Amino acid sequence: MNFYNCFDQQGKLIARCQTINDIEVLKKRGRPIGEIKEMKNEESVVCSLTGSPSDFNRDY
């Protein structure tokens, strides 16, 4: 399972997404996504153990 970090133009983390579709939803909502980085496997494991990436997304 892949997870993605979404950053704004200043490099601030604004969301963690599980799928590319989640990223597209954020874009449609007008979130200023400047960069998307796929998380490393060890980072993804932490997300899956601690909760859903959507828990981090305050828009959901």
PDB file as gemmi writes it, atoms N, CA and C in Angstrom:
CRYST1    1.000    1.000    1.000  90.00  90.00  90.00 P 1                      
ATOM      1  N   MET A   1       0.841  -1.169   0.000  1.00  0.00           N  
ATOM      2  CA  MET A   1       0.000   0.000   0.000  1.00  0.00           C  
ATOM      3  C   MET A   1       0.891   1.238   0.000  1.00  0.00           C  
ATOM      4  N   ASN A   2       0.593   2.164  -0.881  1.00  0.00           N  
ATOM      5  CA  ASN A   2       1.370   3.398  -0.984  1.00  0.00           C  
ATOM      6  C   ASN A   2       0.632   4.544  -0.308  1.00  0.00           C  
ATOM      7  N   PHE A   3       1.399   5.386   0.356  1.00  0.00           N  
ATOM      8  CA  PHE A   3       0.876   6.602   0.953  1.00  0.00           C  
ATOM      9  C   PHE A   3       1.670   7.771   0.394  1.00  0.00           C  
ATOM     10  N   TYR A   4       1.047   8.930   0.351  1.00  0.00           N  
ATOM     11  CA  TYR A   4       1.677  10.108  -0.231  1.00  0.00           C  
ATOM     12  C   TYR A   4       1.582  11.290   0.720  1.00  0.00           C  
ATOM     13  N   ASN A   5       2.647  12.068   0.774  1.00  0.00           N  
ATOM     14  CA  ASN A   5       2.643  13.334   1.491  1.00  0.00           C  
ATOM     15  C   ASN A   5       2.421  14.438   0.471  1.00  0.00           C  
ATOM     16  N   CYS A   6       1.523  15.357   0.765  1.00  0.00           N  
ATOM     17  CA  CYS A   6       1.245  16.492  -0.105  1.00  0.00           C  
ATOM     18  C   CYS A   6       1.712  17.761   0.599  1.00  0.00           C  
ATOM     19  N   PHE A   7       2.480  18.553  -0.115  1.00  0.00           N  
ATOM     20  CA  PHE A   7       3.049  19.772   0.443  1.00  0.00           C  
ATOM     21  C   PHE A   7       2.529  20.981  -0.324  1.00  0.00           C  
ATOM     22  N   ASP A   8       2.464  22.132   0.365  1.00  0.00           N  
ATOM     23  CA  ASP A   8       2.078  23.358  -0.317  1.00  0.00           C  
ATOM     24  C   ASP A   8       3.310  23.979  -0.989  1.00  0.00           C  
ATOM     25  N   GLN A   9       3.143  25.176  -1.540  1.00  0.00           N  
ATOM     26  CA  GLN A   9       4.230  25.835  -2.277  1.00  0.00           C  
ATOM     27  C   GLN A   9       5.427  26.183  -1.396  1.00  0.00           C  
ATOM     28  N   GLN A  10       5.200  26.328  -0.086  1.00  0.00           N  
ATOM     29  CA  GLN A  10       6.286  26.663   0.838  1.00  0.00           C  
ATOM     30  C   GLN A  10       6.934  25.425   1.448  1.00  0.00           C  
ATOM     31  N   GLY A  11       6.468  24.235   1.059  1.00  0.00           N  
ATOM     32  CA  GLY A  11       7.048  22.998   1.565  1.00  0.00           C  
ATOM     33  C   GLY A  11       6.429  22.496   2.855  1.00  0.00           C  
ATOM     34  N   LYS A  12       5.308  23.094   3.267  1.00  0.00           N  
ATOM     35  CA  LYS A  12       4.625  22.675   4.486  1.00  0.00           C  
ATOM     36  C   LYS A  12       3.697  21.500   4.176  1.00  0.00           C  
ATOM     37  N   LEU A  13       3.745  20.459   5.014  1.00  0.00           N  
ATOM     38  CA  LEU A  13       2.888  19.296   4.840  1.00  0.00           C  
ATOM     39  C   LEU A  13       1.436  19.704   5.054  1.00  0.00           C  
ATOM     40  N   ILE A  14       0.587  19.424   4.055  1.00  0.00           N  
ATOM     41  CA  ILE A  14      -0.823  19.793   4.191  1.00  0.00           C  
ATOM     42  C   ILE A  14      -1.739  18.575   4.230  1.00  0.00           C  
ATOM     43  N   ALA A  15      -1.262  17.404   3.766  1.00  0.00           N  
ATOM     44  CA  ALA A  15      -2.117  16.218   3.776  1.00  0.00           C  
ATOM     45  C   ALA A  15      -1.278  14.962   3.570  1.00  0.00           C  
ATOM     46  N   ARG A  16      -1.817  13.869   4.085  1.00  0.00           N  
ATOM     47  CA  ARG A  16      -1.287  12.534   3.785  1.00  0.00           C  
ATOM     48  C   ARG A  16      -2.417  11.782   3.106  1.00  0.00           C  
ATOM     49  N   CYS A  17      -2.136  11.228   1.947  1.00  0.00           N  
ATOM     50  CA  CYS A  17      -3.165  10.563   1.163  1.00  0.00           C  
ATOM     51  C   CYS A  17      -2.768   9.122   0.896  1.00  0.00           C  
ATOM     52  N   GLN A  18      -3.784   8.268   0.788  1.00  0.00           N  
ATOM     53  CA  GLN A  18      -3.532   6.860   0.530  1.00  0.00           C  
ATOM     54  C   GLN A  18      -3.527   6.554  -0.960  1.00  0.00           C  
ATOM     55  N   THR A  19      -4.281   7.282  -1.741  1.00  0.00           N  
ATOM     56  CA  THR A  19      -4.365   7.006  -3.177  1.00  0.00           C  
ATOM     57  C   THR A  19      -4.216   8.294  -3.977  1.00  0.00           C  
ATOM     58  N   ILE A  20      -3.936   8.119  -5.251  1.00  0.00           N  
ATOM     59  CA  ILE A  20      -3.873   9.255  -6.168  1.00  0.00           C  
ATOM     60  C   ILE A  20      -5.246   9.917  -6.249  1.00  0.00           C  
ATOM     61  N   ASN A  21      -6.321   9.120  -6.146  1.00  0.00           N  
ATOM     62  CA  ASN A  21      -7.680   9.686  -6.165  1.00  0.00           C  
ATOM     63  C   ASN A  21      -7.898  10.643  -5.007  1.00  0.00           C  
ATOM     64  N   ASP A  22      -7.347  10.321  -3.827  1.00  0.00           N  
ATOM     65  CA  ASP A  22      -7.456  11.235  -2.683  1.00  0.00           C  
ATOM     66  C   ASP A  22      -6.779  12.566  -3.004  1.00  0.00           C  
ATOM     67  N   ILE A  23      -5.653  12.503  -3.680  1.00  0.00           N  
ATOM     68  CA  ILE A  23      -4.926  13.716  -4.063  1.00  0.00           C  
ATOM     69  C   ILE A  23      -5.762  14.533  -5.041  1.00  0.00           C  
ATOM     70  N   GLU A  24      -6.396  13.863  -5.981  1.00  0.00           N  
ATOM     71  CA  GLU A  24      -7.250  14.556  -6.956  1.00  0.00           C  
ATOM     72  C   GLU A  24      -8.424  15.251  -6.268  1.00  0.00           C  
ATOM     73  N   VAL A  25      -8.978  14.623  -5.237  1.00  0.00           N  
ATOM     74  CA  VAL A  25     -10.073  15.243  -4.479  1.00  0.00           C  
ATOM     75  C   VAL A  25      -9.584  16.536  -3.830  1.00  0.00           C  
ATOM     76  N   LEU A  26      -8.389  16.489  -3.245  1.00  0.00           N  
ATOM     77  CA  LEU A  26      -7.838  17.694  -2.617  1.00  0.00           C  
ATOM     78  C   LEU A  26      -7.640  18.806  -3.642  1.00  0.00           C  
ATOM     79  N   LYS A  27      -7.154  18.444  -4.821  1.00  0.00           N  
ATOM     80  CA  LYS A  27      -6.956  19.438  -5.876  1.00  0.00           C  
ATOM     81  C   LYS A  27      -8.282  20.060  -6.289  1.00  0.00           C  
ATOM     82  N   LYS A  28      -9.323  19.232  -6.431  1.00  0.00           N  
ATOM     83  CA  LYS A  28     -10.640  19.739  -6.821  1.00  0.00           C  
ATOM     84  C   LYS A  28     -11.217  20.665  -5.762  1.00  0.00           C  
ATOM     85  N   ARG A  29     -10.836  20.441  -4.503  1.00  0.00           N  
ATOM     86  CA  ARG A  29     -11.307  21.296  -3.410  1.00  0.00           C  
ATOM     87  C   ARG A  29     -10.490  22.577  -3.304  1.00  0.00           C  
ATOM     88  N   GLY A  30      -9.483  22.708  -4.163  1.00  0.00           N  
ATOM     89  CA  GLY A  30      -8.717  23.940  -4.198  1.00  0.00           C  
ATOM     90  C   GLY A  30      -7.516  23.981  -3.275  1.00  0.00           C  
ATOM     91  N   ARG A  31      -7.103  22.829  -2.761  1.00  0.00           N  
ATOM     92  CA  ARG A  31      -5.922  22.810  -1.895  1.00  0.00           C  
ATOM     93  C   ARG A  31      -4.690  23.135  -2.736  1.00  0.00           C  
ATOM     94  N   PRO A  32      -3.802  23.979  -2.237  1.00  0.00           N  
ATOM     95  CA  PRO A  32      -2.631  24.428  -3.007  1.00  0.00           C  
ATOM     96  C   PRO A  32      -1.489  23.406  -2.961  1.00  0.00           C  
ATOM     97  N   ILE A  33      -1.649  22.294  -3.650  1.00  0.00           N  
ATOM     98  CA  ILE A  33      -0.630  21.248  -3.629  1.00  0.00           C  
ATOM     99  C   ILE A  33       0.510  21.634  -4.559  1.00  0.00           C  
ATOM    100  N   GLY A  34       1.690  21.817  -3.980  1.00  0.00           N  
ATOM    101  CA  GLY A  34       2.866  22.194  -4.753  1.00  0.00           C  
ATOM    102  C   GLY A  34       3.755  21.013  -5.087  1.00  0.00           C  
ATOM    103  N   GLU A  35       3.743  19.996  -4.205  1.00  0.00           N  
ATOM    104  CA  GLU A  35       4.611  18.834  -4.409  1.00  0.00           C  
ATOM    105  C   GLU A  35       3.973  17.616  -3.756  1.00  0.00           C  
ATOM    106  N   ILE A  36       4.156  16.472  -4.384  1.00  0.00           N  
ATOM    107  CA  ILE A  36       3.657  15.200  -3.857  1.00  0.00           C  
ATOM    108  C   ILE A  36       4.840  14.243  -3.789  1.00  0.00           C  
ATOM    109  N   LYS A  37       5.021  13.628  -2.622  1.00  0.00           N  
ATOM    110  CA  LYS A  37       6.106  12.660  -2.446  1.00  0.00           C  
ATOM    111  C   LYS A  37       5.531  11.359  -1.912  1.00  0.00           C  
ATOM    112  N   GLU A  38       5.932  10.263  -2.542  1.00  0.00           N  
ATOM    113  CA  GLU A  38       5.529   8.958  -2.032  1.00  0.00           C  
ATOM    114  C   GLU A  38       6.306   8.673  -0.752  1.00  0.00           C  
ATOM    115  N   MET A  39       5.588   8.168   0.245  1.00  0.00           N  
ATOM    116  CA  MET A  39       6.229   7.883   1.524  1.00  0.00           C  
ATOM    117  C   MET A  39       7.076   6.619   1.412  1.00  0.00           C  
ATOM    118  N   LYS A  40       8.129   6.553   2.206  1.00  0.00           N  
ATOM    119  CA  LYS A  40       8.958   5.357   2.283  1.00  0.00           C  
ATOM    120  C   LYS A  40       8.149   4.251   2.966  1.00  0.00           C  
ATOM    121  N   ASN A  41       8.539   3.013   2.727  1.00  0.00           N  
ATOM    122  CA  ASN A  41       7.807   1.887   3.309  1.00  0.00           C  
ATOM    123  C   ASN A  41       7.675   1.999   4.820  1.00  0.00           C  
ATOM    124  N   GLU A  42       8.757   2.387   5.500  1.00  0.00           N  
ATOM    125  CA  GLU A  42       8.700   2.473   6.963  1.00  0.00           C  
ATOM    126  C   GLU A  42       7.765   3.583   7.430  1.00  0.00           C  
ATOM    127  N   GLU A  43       7.629   4.658   6.655  1.00  0.00           N  
ATOM    128  CA  GLU A  43       6.680   5.718   6.990  1.00  0.00           C  
ATOM    129  C   GLU A  43       5.251   5.243   6.764  1.00  0.00           C  
ATOM    130  N   SER A  44       5.036   4.484   5.696  1.00  0.00           N  
ATOM    131  CA  SER A  44       3.703   3.973   5.376  1.00  0.00           C  
ATOM    132  C   SER A  44       3.214   3.010   6.440  1.00  0.00           C  
ATOM    133  N   VAL A  45       4.105   2.205   6.977  1.00  0.00           N  
ATOM    134  CA  VAL A  45       3.727   1.253   8.025  1.00  0.00           C  
ATOM    135  C   VAL A  45       3.206   2.009   9.238  1.00  0.00           C  
ATOM    136  N   VAL A  46       3.861   3.086   9.598  1.00  0.00           N  
ATOM    137  CA  VAL A  46       3.418   3.881  10.742  1.00  0.00           C  
ATOM    138  C   VAL A  46       2.024   4.427  10.495  1.00  0.00           C  
ATOM    139  N   CYS A  47       1.740   4.899   9.286  1.00  0.00           N  
ATOM    140  CA  CYS A  47       0.402   5.413   8.959  1.00  0.00           C  
ATOM    141  C   CYS A  47      -0.645   4.313   9.107  1.00  0.00           C  
ATOM    142  N   SER A  48      -0.341   3.130   8.586  1.00  0.00           N  
ATOM    143  CA  SER A  48      -1.336   2.063   8.626  1.00  0.00           C  
ATOM    144  C   SER A  48      -1.548   1.539  10.042  1.00  0.00           C  
ATOM    145  N   LEU A  49      -0.557   1.667  10.917  1.00  0.00           N  
ATOM    146  CA  LEU A  49      -0.701   1.208  12.294  1.00  0.00           C  
ATOM    147  C   LEU A  49      -1.403   2.229  13.186  1.00  0.00           C  
ATOM    148  N   THR A  50      -1.227   3.500  12.891  1.00  0.00           N  
ATOM    149  CA  THR A  50      -1.758   4.535  13.771  1.00  0.00           C  
ATOM    150  C   THR A  50      -3.117   5.057  13.333  1.00  0.00           C  
ATOM    151  N   GLY A  51      -3.565   4.699  12.186  1.00  0.00           N  
ATOM    152  CA  GLY A  51      -4.867   5.168  11.724  1.00  0.00           C  
ATOM    153  C   GLY A  51      -4.849   5.417  10.239  1.00  0.00           C  
ATOM    154  N   SER A  52      -5.933   5.890   9.758  1.00  0.00           N  
ATOM    155  CA  SER A  52      -6.090   6.176   8.346  1.00  0.00           C  
ATOM    156  C   SER A  52      -5.405   7.492   7.992  1.00  0.00           C  
ATOM    157  N   PRO A  53      -4.801   7.572   6.806  1.00  0.00           N  
ATOM    158  CA  PRO A  53      -4.233   8.852   6.386  1.00  0.00           C  
ATOM    159  C   PRO A  53      -5.280   9.951   6.337  1.00  0.00           C  
ATOM    160  N   SER A  54      -6.538   9.573   6.125  1.00  0.00           N  
ATOM    161  CA  SER A  54      -7.586  10.582   6.088  1.00  0.00           C  
ATOM    162  C   SER A  54      -7.814  11.212   7.462  1.00  0.00           C  
ATOM    163  N   ASP A  55      -7.346  10.544   8.530  1.00  0.00           N  
ATOM    164  CA  ASP A  55      -7.424  11.159   9.864  1.00  0.00           C  
ATOM    165  C   ASP A  55      -6.620  12.457   9.893  1.00  0.00           C  
ATOM    166  N   PHE A  56      -5.572  12.517   9.106  1.00  0.00           N  
ATOM    167  CA  PHE A  56      -4.716  13.700   9.059  1.00  0.00           C  
ATOM    168  C   PHE A  56      -5.346  14.802   8.206  1.00  0.00           C  
ATOM    169  N   ASN A  57      -6.103  14.411   7.200  1.00  0.00           N  
ATOM    170  CA  ASN A  57      -6.724  15.376   6.300  1.00  0.00           C  
ATOM    171  C   ASN A  57      -7.927  16.011   6.972  1.00  0.00           C  
ATOM    172  N   ARG A  58      -7.821  17.241   7.347  1.00  0.00           N  
ATOM    173  CA  ARG A  58      -8.888  17.913   8.077  1.00  0.00           C  
ATOM    174  C   ARG A  58     -10.087  18.236   7.188  1.00  0.00           C  
ATOM    175  N   ASP A  59      -9.920  18.090   5.871  1.00  0.00           N  
ATOM    176  CA  ASP A  59     -11.022  18.385   4.942  1.00  0.00           C  
ATOM    177  C   ASP A  59     -12.017  17.255   4.849  1.00  0.00           C  
ATOM    178  N   TYR A  60     -11.640  16.045   5.231  1.00  0.00           N  
ATOM    179  CA  TYR A  60     -12.540  14.892   5.092  1.00  0.00           C  
ATOM    180  C   TYR A  60     -13.505  14.813   6.235  1.00  0.00           C  
TER     181      TYR A  60                                                      
END                                                                             
